[in-house]
């Protein structure tokens, strides 16, 4: 399972093989390689998983407010398109996230 060193950024990595050494710093990973599993770790940020089943391209993003505000989700789609995905074929699902009823701030 490949995961990035998440830094609350708009940065996306294209994974073509397992990472050698330390995990790269980014907040999303995309791949078109069968057999490479990708993921995003979350706590109070939201995970977003992407797939273009026709092109067989997947993405996983860690979408905290900073990354989401600065474009990590759009950049994930752009990275998928650079591998051959078509925007109209990309499906995204949101994972569990915090909400005001379950998370007190201040």
C-alpha positions as semicolon CSV with decimal commas, in nm:
position;residue;x (nm);y (nm);z (nm)
1;X;0,000;0,000;0,000
2;X;0,154;0,329;-0,110
3;X;0,082;0,639;0,094
4;X;0,248;0,979;0,077
5;X;0,401;1,185;0,357
6;X;0,099;1,414;0,381
7;X;0,175;1,784;0,421
8;X;-0,162;1,960;0,368
9;X;-0,071;2,066;0,014
10;X;-0,215;2,062;-0,339
11;X;0,066;1,826;-0,447
12;X;-0,002;1,498;-0,629
13;X;0,237;1,210;-0,703
14;X;0,204;0,972;-0,997
15;X;0,303;0,624;-0,876
16;X;0,438;0,392;-1,143
17;X;0,624;0,160;-0,903
18;X;0,663;0,117;-0,527
19;X;0,844;0,405;-0,357
20;X;1,214;0,353;-0,292
21;X;1,326;0,497;0,040
22;X;1,119;0,761;0,216
23;X;0,764;0,834;0,112
24;X;0,735;1,142;-0,111
25;X;0,571;1,454;0,032
26;X;0,229;1,513;-0,125
27;X;-0,141;1,484;-0,045
28;X;-0,260;1,265;-0,330
29;X;-0,139;0,970;-0,533
30;X;-0,261;0,846;-0,870
31;X;-0,164;0,535;-1,065
32;X;-0,248;0,343;-1,378
33;X;-0,047;0,037;-1,276
34;X;-0,236;-0,281;-1,187
35;X;-0,118;-0,426;-0,859
36;X;-0,023;-0,094;-0,700
37;X;-0,251;-0,014;-0,407
38;X;-0,272;0,350;-0,301
39;X;-0,431;0,520;-0,003
40;X;-0,459;0,831;0,209
41;X;-0,443;0,850;0,588
42;X;-0,694;1,076;0,759
43;X;-0,805;1,187;1,102
44;X;-0,997;1,514;1,089
45;X;-0,935;1,557;0,713
46;X;-1,140;1,385;0,448
47;X;-1,026;1,100;0,224
48;X;-1,141;1,116;-0,137
49;X;-1,098;0,815;-0,367
50;X;-1,118;0,850;-0,745
51;X;-1,151;0,598;-1,028
52;X;-1,189;0,594;-1,403
53;X;-1,289;0,230;-1,452
54;X;-1,267;0,252;-1,830
55;X;-0,909;0,385;-1,830
56;X;-0,818;0,177;-1,521
57;X;-0,672;0,478;-1,338
58;X;-0,721;0,544;-0,967
59;X;-0,643;0,822;-0,723
60;X;-0,647;0,877;-0,348
61;X;-0,640;1,222;-0,188
62;X;-0,605;1,356;0,165
63;X;-0,832;1,662;0,159
64;X;-0,782;1,884;0,459
65;X;-0,902;2,241;0,438
66;X;-0,562;2,370;0,321
67;X;-0,517;2,111;0,048
68;X;-0,879;2,132;-0,065
69;X;-0,866;2,513;-0,073
70;X;-0,540;2,514;-0,271
71;X;-0,646;2,252;-0,527
72;X;-0,549;1,898;-0,424
73;X;-0,876;1,754;-0,559
74;X;-0,855;1,933;-0,894
75;X;-0,485;1,844;-0,920
76;X;-0,569;1,478;-0,858
77;X;-0,812;1,485;-1,151
78;X;-0,553;1,663;-1,369
79;X;-0,290;1,400;-1,282
80;X;-0,538;1,124;-1,368
81;X;-0,610;1,296;-1,700
82;X;-0,236;1,310;-1,772
83;X;-0,238;0,928;-1,753
84;X;-0,533;0,898;-1,992
85;X;-0,840;0,927;-1,768
86;X;-1,137;1,121;-1,900
87;X;-1,291;1,372;-1,661
88;X;-1,646;1,265;-1,747
89;X;-1,560;0,903;-1,652
90;X;-1,401;0,980;-1,316
91;X;-1,607;0,882;-1,012
92;X;-1,516;1,015;-0,667
93;X;-1,625;0,894;-0,325
94;X;-1,583;1,072;0,007
95;X;-1,472;0,877;0,309
96;X;-1,570;0,943;0,670
97;X;-1,512;1,299;0,786
98;X;-1,573;1,510;1,091
99;X;-1,871;1,740;1,123
100;X;-1,988;2,011;1,361
101;X;-2,210;1,768;1,556
102;X;-1,914;1,544;1,640
103;X;-1,615;1,775;1,662
104;X;-1,580;2,063;1,902
105;X;-1,327;2,334;1,821
106;X;-1,217;2,599;2,067
